[in-house]
Amino acid sequence: MIDEIDLEILNIIQNNGKIPNAELARQLGMAPSGVLERVRKLEKEKVILGYEVRLDPKAVGLALTVFMHLKTADAVGCTTIGDEIARIDGIQEVHWIAGEYNYLIKARVNSTDGLTILMKNIGAVPGVQDSRTTLVLGTLKENQTLSTEFAETKQTLKKLRKDI
């Protein structure tokens, strides 16, 4: 279980993954060795999954963002077709969802021609039955930063137990 200091570390490194350990320690008012130990623990416990560079999609020629709902022949509780869809180039996210459709997909392509190729690749996967595609006209907010405001920590669990 993470604590309030861990949450502070996570909030800082989510916004600046390249922050030097000494600067992170300075911002937290802690010794660099203590901060490094906490970061390594968060990595080991798979709270921190990795570090990556965020690219501007338009700058690399991927100006068109699309969301697709896919209906498939997957049996209830099975994600075999979704696993195959996830391996198609251009697809950034595959979410297994409840409702009329089985999956919600986010993809980036260069143009409507690229979207046509993507849709053909998806349609070639056995078991794909139907799709509904939405083109994004503009993005008002997009990031991978998780809000920790409602995160479950040792302190919030203690407070919840006292309130019961």
N, C-alpha and C positions, 0 to 999 in steps of 0.2 A: 504494500500500500504506500502511496506517495504522500508526502507531507507538504506543508505550505512553502518551504524552501525549494523543494523539487518543482513545485508549480511555478515559482519565480524563475528558476533556471529554464524551465520549458518555455515560458513566455518570452524570455530574452532570446534564446537560441532559435525559436521559431521565426523570429523577425530578423535574425542575423546569425546564420549558421557558421559564419567565418569569424565570429568574435573570438579573440584570443582568450585563453583561460584566465590570464592575469586580469584582463579587463572585466570579464564576467565576475571574477572574485571581487574586484573593486566595487562593481555595481551592487553586489550582494553584501558587501562588508564582511567577507569571509576570507580565510586563507586559501590561496590557490590550490594547495594539496587537497583540502576538504572539498572544494568545488569539483576538482578533477575526479575525486573518488565518487562523488554523487553522480556525475555525468556518466562515468563508466558503469555504475550500478544501473542507471536508467537504460543504458544501451544493452547491458547483459539481460535485464528483465524485459527487453523488447518494448519498453515504453517509447524509447527513441528507436525508430525503425531504420533510419539511415539519413544521409545528407545528400541533397541534390541541388543542381542548378536549375533555376526557372528561366525559361527562354521566352522571349516575346514571339508568339506564334506568327504574327504578321511579318516580323522581321525575317523569319525563315520561310516565308511563302505559304503559311497555313492560315489564310485569312478567313476561311469558312468553318464555323463551329456548328455542329448539328447534334441534336438529341434524337434518339430513336427508341421507340417502344417496340419490342419484339415479342411475338407470340410464337411459342415453339411446342414441339411434341414431347418435351421433357416430362417424364413421370413426376407425380407429386413428390417433392423433396429432392429431386435429382437436378443437378446443374451441369450435366455432361455437355449439352449443346452450348451453354453459356461459357464453359471452359474453352470450347473450340472457337467461339466467337472472340474471346479475349485474346487469342493469338493472331488475329487479323491486324495487319499494319494500318495505322491511322486511328485505331480505337484507343482512347485514353482510359475510359472507365467502363466497367460492366457491373451493373447492380442487379442482383436477383431480387425481384419485387413481388408483392402480393397484388392481386387484382386481375383484371382481364388479360393483361400482358405478363410475360414471365421476366423480362429483362428491360432495364433502362440503360441505354448506352450513350456515352458522350464520345464524339469523334471530331477530329480536325482534319480538314482536307484543303487542297489548294484552290478548288473551284467546283462548279457544278459538274464538270467532267470528272473530277476526282471523286465527287459524291456518287456519281453513276458507277464508277469502278468499285467503290466501297460497297454500294448496295448489291452489285452483282456478286462480289465476294461473299457477302453475308447470305445472299439468297442461294448460293451454291452449297451452303452447309446443310447437310441432311437434317430434316426436322424443323427447319425454320418455316413457319406457316404464314405469318403476316407481319407487317411492320407499319409503323406510323412515324414519319420523320418530320421534325421541326427544325427549321433553319433559324439560327440566331442572328438577329439584325444588329444587335449591339450588346455589350456586356457592361453592366453597371458595377458589379463587384465579382471578383473571382480570386480566391486564394486557397491555400491548403492549411492556413493557420487555424488551429482548434482553439475555441474559447474555453478557458479553464474556469470560468465563473461558476459553473455548476459541477465541477469535477468532484469526484468522491475522494476525500482525503482522510487521514487519521482523525483530524480535528472535526470534520463534518460528521463522521461516524459517531464520535464521542458525543457531539451535540445532539444528534438524532436519538441516541440511546437515552440521553437525559430527558428529552422531550416526551419520550414514550412512557 
